[in-house]
Every structure is written in structure tokens, then in C-alpha cells.
Amino acid sequence: MLIGIAGPPCAGKSALVAYLVQRHSFQPLRLRTASQPEADSVNGQLAESERFTTDEVLHRVTPLWREHFVVYPIDDMDTLNRLRVRPFFLLVAVDAPVLTRYRRHQAKFA
């Protein structure tokens, strides 16, 4: 299974990835994006994770389609359209109230 995580900044995508990795043994695959800052973490555990292109993700997960992967962040339609043609792909959209996202942003970058 390949789960893709999408959502606005500071909405809780990293918390969902951490849950899937810790509780359900998913393998995290972080996408290279222009909109994300370089320093990031999944609840402080994956501070500098390797980042992959969409092609690299597809090349890696397609032959292993029975294993569990979580790919994040999906922030453009081209990436989504390329991943969604796989029958083992599921998109999860994460969101949070604006004030919550603002507080998370302040705590993360202040």
C-alpha cells in the first residue's frame, strides 16, 4: 500500500506520517518540493531525511506494492496525477484550523 499525505503547511502531515511509521511500520518517503523548508522533522525524529523525486518513489514502490509506504508532502497536481494511477495508492488530506496552523508555524519557526 502507498499512502500519500497532502495538506497545507503546519496542518499535521508530519504527525500522521509519524503515526503510520511508528504504529503500522510504514516506510516514509519524503518528496522533494520547492515549497518546503530544508529543516523538517516528523515529531523530532526524522530531522534530515532523504528526499525523493516522484520518479524515484514510483521506481522504488512499484515492485514492492505489497509493502507499506507513506509518501509526503504531495503539494502539486502533477505529483498526485502520477501517483494516483497506481491501484495501491490512497490519498489522505490533512487539515487543521487556521489558528492552530498559525500557532504551529510560530512554534516551529520562531
Secondary structure, DSSP 8 states (H G I E B T S, - for coil): -EEEEE-STTSSHHHHHHHHHHHH--EEEEE--SSS-S---STTS-TT--EE-HHHHHHHHSTTTTS-EEEE---SHHHHHHHTTSTTEEEEE----HHHHHHHHHHHH-
